[in-house]
Amino acid sequence: MQNYLKKHYPLLLSFCTPVIILLGYFIYRGFYPFGSSSVLTVDLGQQYIDFFAYFRQTLLQQPSAFFYSFSKALGGQMLGEYAYYLLSPFNLIFLLFPGKYLTAGCLVVLLLKYGLAGYTFGRLLQHKLKLRGLFIPTLATSYALMGWMIANQLNMLWLDAPIFLPLIVCGLYDLLQKKQSLGYVLTLSLMMIINYYMAYMICLFLGLFFIWYETNYRALKQLRRDIWLFLSRSLLAVGCASLILLPTLYSLSTSKGQYTENSIHFKFEYAPLEMIAKFMIGAFNFEQMPKGLPNLFLGSLALFGFCLYFLSKKIAGKAKIAAFLVSAVFVLSLCFEPLDLLWHGMQFPVWYPYRFSFVVSFWMIFLAAIALKKNHFALKNWQTLCCLGLVGLGLGYIYFDIKKFDFASTLLLLITALFNVLILLLLTLPKSKVHKRLNPLAIYLVVCAELLANTAYSLNNISYLTQKEFEVPTKALANDAQILNDLDSSFYRTAQLYARTKNDGIAHGLNAGSYFSSALEKSIPDFYGQLGQPDGDNYVGYYNGTLISDALLGMKYLLYAKDEAELKTPTDEKLNVTSYRPDLIEYNKQVVGKTTSIYRDPYALSLGYAANKQLKKLPVLYDRPLTYQTNWLNAATGSNSKTKYFYAANFNEVVFQNTKKQTSLTGSFFKKTDLKDPAQIIFKFTPDTDDPYYLTLGPSLDQDNVTWYLGTQEYPAYKTFRHTVVLNPTTGNKGEEIILTAKFKKANLWLQNFVLYRLDKELALQKIEQLKQNELKILDHSANRIYGTIELTSKDQFMATTIPYDKGWHAKVDGQAVKTFKIQDTFLGLDLTPGTHTIELTYVPPYFYLGCLISLGSFLVLGLLYYKKR
């Protein structure tokens, strides 16, 4: 038992030490369940946690949503989302944390990932580098709490990569030294399945690591055999992961793949010396997230050990040269644009730059471990002086240019210098018997203290959601979702007028029309940009609907948050209002809850409808959303193309304050008369009818340039957009004066696409009713199957749907397979003959079955190799 503990306690400490350090910090910060705060911040709070809720719901309630979900904006494949966000085995832990407790689940998963990163690196140190004793958990903790891990704690989906990287390297050692394929192929293929994006970076790193390994350990005559082993087993790992990789490749071709950079600039992105500052304690804050320097903090011991690798006479010259060349590639990759792009799959990251820097940190700590072991964790005096000189130059550079680094301060420089000196002293002290016993413990404690200091100073710079900010809207949305589930079992979409995030739909099983994901198909934001809804490269929000767009997209229910005047009792449980929709009075109030109400749109269409063939020719039209909606309705109903539903309305009075008066408003530029004083334009109009009025705003009129007010209250609307959006300032207020105010945020204001319209409600609803006469009657539905009947009355009609087009959709009409095609550059269409037809639509991810066959064959080959080796 004593021998067992002696052998395994270093690995146990490698796991426990980072867990204890982080747990202590989490308790200190009061993260739920230890206080009122939470670990949620930035994308973890606005995106990932909703995916975790979707993961729970899919596994426990709706397995068919694994392949496809109508909660993904208007609908979309989900296997690509799983491949990027949700295939980590750690996500199974979330099954134990429902609803508001999901934040506690995030904390548990974070602690486990930190601990296992330390454990797997400890295994590499123990089994391949033959380290012993406390030095294993010391370096393992340096790895688990490196700057990249701390900075990317909020990107939980990436944290599996540092766990698997040491295991993959262990497998590579076994492959090249013992011809054992199993460990390398399984760990690499599992990493590819868990997160292809991080796996891609690891694969690039393995190529460089292989070059160093061959130079360091192998004779030239073995090179051909090793190259064959490395390439063939790496390809075998790709084959084993093909069941996920092939469908994901198709998903990327319709989403992220369409944003690949076509032009490369051969330039340095910043002065390379600036990355020195990222080795100091606390070198991270919020400003570093969108566009910062690579996260490289390792701690003093690992940094000095890395330097020692090139200073030690006990390491062969060819190994140093190879390590230097590989390190030079890493340095260039961290600042030279073409290499940076290569590591990120030829796409610049949206926030969180230099995501691959974890492999650089692994490399530095790995070399440090080799050097420190060979030198018995001791420095000679001349080596200490060299390290001290490097530290002095680095800290001096930061100190004299400290204003350049928004995270740096004199206090942090002093703390960094203190730990540097302490570690150098411990590595240089004379080697007495007492020293040999106590020195490893002293180094371990100092390193832990340094890593804790970096963790605290780095994470203290970030703000977090409180538990209440997560819990209150989550509870309201879950309650509304349950009410709708009990109320209506048919297929429908639900628009939100209040929201926590754009991913509320997938988190709560609502087909809400909004979504935020790196794997969002490009056609969806393109369509939203035409429709008048907020959109970006990786998000859409259905917040600014009209009576026409609600009906055509089948938004059968709308979730509304009561304002203070409607609440029976005052409450601080405020919900985030995303849109002001007075045209709700045209709908039926279905359910009234404590803080929310649910409205039913009686005009909402089904997923499919009989449309005139004119709709096949509907052109793309940006920045004229009401014209696009008019054209869509006219084409679908076969109406005259000149039929109008929206009529331009005039303002009765316009007041200009601190800006010159102009007779023309739309498209005009306004400047502050006195730059020191505030400026605003007040628009007044009195509706002639009770019809809904809509206002279009060009992208120059977003929150960066202007603040909008309706009366005396700030206008509740989604604040950012890149195409013209539609607002609904009034409905049913005939004869009442409406006042809109635009307050300048800058010296200039461009009233881009600023037009007020009145909707001819009666005519619009008449046309919508025409479409409802021949809509798809859905008899059965699941996430990946739609079954129903539809009647076409004319040969000039076809079946149009608002299901986003995807090659994975397969259609049967009256039991016979038919081809699908794309309409409106977005949706799925079917050609049908006049009469009544049964329609069955089923979804299978493209290339999924082919991927399964390749994976099965690859695992058979791997099994044969294992059997042969045995």
Secondary structure, DSSP 8 states (H G I E B T S, - for coil): -HHHHHHHHHHHHHHHHHHHHHHHHHHHHTBTTSSSB-S--HHIIIIIHHHHHHHHHHHHT-GGGGTEETTSTT-EE-HHHIIIII--GGGGGGGG--GGGHHHHHHHHHHHHHHHHHHHHHHHHHHTS---TTHHHHHHHHHHTSHHHHHTTT-GGGTHHHHHHHHHHHHHHHHHHH---HHHHHHHHHHHHH-HHHHHHHHHHHHHHHHHHHHHH--GGGHHHHHHHHHHHHHHHHHHTHHHHHHHHHHHHHTGGGG-------SBSS-GGGGGGGGSTT---TTHHHH--------HHHHHHHHHHHH-TTS-HHHHHHHHHHHHHHHHHTTBHHHHHHHTTTS--SSS--TTHHHHHHHHHHHHHHHHHHTTT---HHHHHHHHHHHHHHHHHHHHTGGG-TT--HHHHHHHHHHHHHHHHHHHS---HHHHHHHHHHHHHHHHHHHHHHHHHHHTTS---BHHHHHHHHHHHHHHHHHHHHH--S--EEEESB-SSTTHHHHHT---S-EE-TT--THHHHHHHHHT--EETTEE---S--HHHHHHTTEEEEEEE--TTT-SS--S----B-B--GGGGGSEEEEE-SSEEEEE-TT---SEEEEEGGGGG-----S-HHHHHHHHHHHHHT--TT--SEEEE--SEEEEESB---S--TT-EEEBSSTTS--EEEEEE--SSSS-EEEEE-GGGSTTTEEEEETTEE--B----SS-EEEEEESS-TT--EEEEEEESSSEEE-TT-EEEEE-HHHHHHHHHHHHTTB-EEEEEETTEEEEEEEE--TTEEEEEEEE--TTEEEEETTEEE--EEETTTEEEE---SEEEEEEEEE--TTHHHHHHHHHHHHHHHHHHHHHH-
